[in-house]
């Protein structure tokens, strides 16, 4: 696992798009920035997509993330809303791919599970846990920002787990490879 990197997390939306940037150094994680891109005042869906592309490209150019984690659209009953959300996600992905940054997609339940241990956690619970994990004094009132941040933190946790070179088949092998963890 790369020991010094930046991850951009994105919670796509057509009214608000949340984002969060974290810095990983060694095994430490710290907040760089989080916020929202306001889209509700734009008249057409085309204008919203253009703004998503340009703002994500600006974030990528300014902070130079090594990886992007994006929340996958959830399945809903309104097909038109799903289609618009999918387009917003696609445009955010395209802006990252335009700068050759790898993208990782996570289901909403996977993100919630990684942050809180509960795949059905509320947005408020996710925000509260992120506040604790990253030692943030004041969380933004808009929960889309913390949702974007949650995608980045989820990716860090998943990447840490997936890239772990430790593979234990039983307790004996764990003890043998980790004598410093036994008292």
C-alpha positions in Angstrom: 0.0 0.0 0.0 1.2 3.5 -0.9 2.1 5.2 2.4 1.5 8.8 1.3 -1.5 9.6 -0.8 -4.6 11.7 -1.2 -8.1 10.2 -1.7 -11.0 12.2 -3.1 -14.4 10.9 -2.0 -17.6 11.8 -3.9 -21.3 11.5 -3.1 -22.9 12.3 -6.4 -26.1 14.3 -6.6 -28.1 16.6 -8.9 -29.0 19.2 -6.3 -25.9 18.9 -4.1 -22.7 16.9 -4.7 -20.7 16.1 -1.6 -17.0 15.7 -1.6 -14.2 15.0 0.9 -10.4 14.8 0.6 -8.3 12.9 3.0 -4.5 12.6 3.3 -3.0 9.2 4.2 0.5 9.2 5.6 1.8 5.9 6.9 -1.2 4.6 8.7 -2.5 8.0 9.7 -5.6 9.6 8.1 -6.3 13.3 8.2 -8.9 15.6 6.7 -7.8 18.0 3.9 -11.2 19.5 2.9 -14.8 18.6 2.6 -17.7 20.5 1.0 -20.6 20.5 -1.4 -21.1 21.7 -5.0 -24.4 23.5 -5.2 -26.4 22.6 -8.3 -30.0 23.3 -7.4 -30.1 26.9 -8.8 -29.0 25.8 -12.3 -31.9 25.5 -14.7 -31.0 22.6 -17.0 -29.6 19.2 -16.3 -26.9 19.9 -18.9 -25.7 22.9 -16.9 -25.5 20.8 -13.8 -23.4 18.1 -15.5 -21.1 20.8 -16.9 -20.6 22.3 -13.4 -20.0 18.9 -11.9 -17.3 18.1 -14.5 -15.5 21.5 -14.1 -15.6 21.6 -10.2 -14.4 18.0 -9.9 -11.7 18.7 -12.4 -10.7 21.8 -10.4 -10.5 19.7 -7.2 -8.4 17.1 -8.9 -6.1 19.7 -10.3 -5.8 21.6 -7.0 -5.3 18.6 -4.6 -3.9 16.0 -7.0 -5.6 12.9 -5.5 -4.1 9.5 -6.1 -7.5 7.8 -6.1 -11.2 8.6 -6.2 -13.9 6.8 -4.2 -17.4 7.4 -5.4 -20.7 6.3 -3.9 -22.7 4.1 -6.3 -26.3 5.2 -7.1 -28.8 3.4 -5.0 -31.8 1.7 -6.6 -35.0 3.8 -6.3 -38.5 3.7 -7.6 -38.2 6.9 -9.8 -36.4 5.9 -13.0 -35.9 9.5 -14.1 -34.2 10.4 -10.8 -31.9 7.3 -11.1 -31.0 8.2 -14.6 -30.0 11.8 -13.6 -28.1 10.6 -10.6 -26.2 8.1 -12.8 -25.3 10.8 -15.2 -24.0 13.0 -12.4 -21.9 10.1 -11.2 -20.6 9.4 -14.7 -19.6 13.0 -15.2 -17.7 13.1 -11.9 -16.0 9.8 -12.9 -15.1 11.3 -16.3 -13.5 14.3 -14.7 -11.3 12.0 -12.6 -10.5 9.7 -15.6 -9.6 12.8 -17.7 -6.6 13.1 -15.3 -5.9 9.4 -15.3 -7.0 8.9 -11.6 -8.3 5.4 -10.7 -11.9 5.3 -9.5 -13.3 2.9 -6.9 -17.1 2.6 -6.5 -18.8 1.6 -3.2 -22.5 0.9 -2.4 -24.1 3.2 0.2 -24.5 0.3 2.7 -20.8 -0.7 2.3 -19.7 2.9 3.1 -22.0 3.1 6.1 -20.7 -0.3 7.3 -17.1 0.7 6.9 -17.6 3.9 8.9 -20.1 2.9 11.6 -20.2 -0.9 11.6 -23.9 -0.7 10.6 -24.9 -0.7 6.9 -28.3 0.9 7.8 -26.8 3.8 9.8 -28.3 7.2 9.4 -26.4 10.1 7.7 -26.2 11.7 11.1 -24.5 8.6 12.6 -22.0 8.5 9.7 -21.2 12.2 10.2 -20.8 11.7 14.0 -18.4 8.8 13.5 -16.3 10.7 10.9 -16.1 13.6 13.4 -14.6 11.2 15.9 -12.4 9.3 13.5 -10.8 12.4 12.0 -11.0 14.5 15.1 -13.0 17.2 13.4 -14.3 20.1 15.6 -17.2 21.2 13.5 -19.0 19.1 10.9 -20.8 20.9 8.1 -24.6 21.1 8.5 -25.0 19.7 5.0 -24.7 15.9 5.3 -23.8 15.5 1.6 -20.3 16.8 2.5 -19.8 14.1 5.2 -21.2 11.5 2.8 -18.5 12.4 0.2 -15.9 12.2 3.0 -17.3 8.9 4.1 -16.6 7.4 0.6 -13.0 8.4 0.9 -12.6 7.0 4.4 -14.4 3.8 3.3 -11.9 3.4 0.5 -9.0 3.9 2.8 -10.3 1.2 5.1 -11.1 -1.2 2.2 -7.7 -0.6 0.6 -5.9 -1.1 3.9 -7.7 -4.5 4.3 -7.3 -5.6 0.7 -3.6 -4.7 0.5 -2.7 -6.3 3.8 0.1 -8.8 3.3 -0.9 -10.6 6.4 -2.8 -13.7 5.9 -3.6 -15.9 8.9 -5.2 -19.3 8.7 -5.5 -19.6 12.5 -4.5 -18.1 15.9 -1.2 -19.9 15.9 -0.1 -18.3 12.7 -1.2 -14.9 14.0 0.8 -15.3 17.2 3.8 -16.5 15.4 3.8 -13.5 13.0 2.9 -10.9 15.7 4.8 -11.7 18.9 4.8 -8.0 19.9 1.0 -8.0 20.1 0.9 -10.7 22.7 1.2 -10.0 26.4 
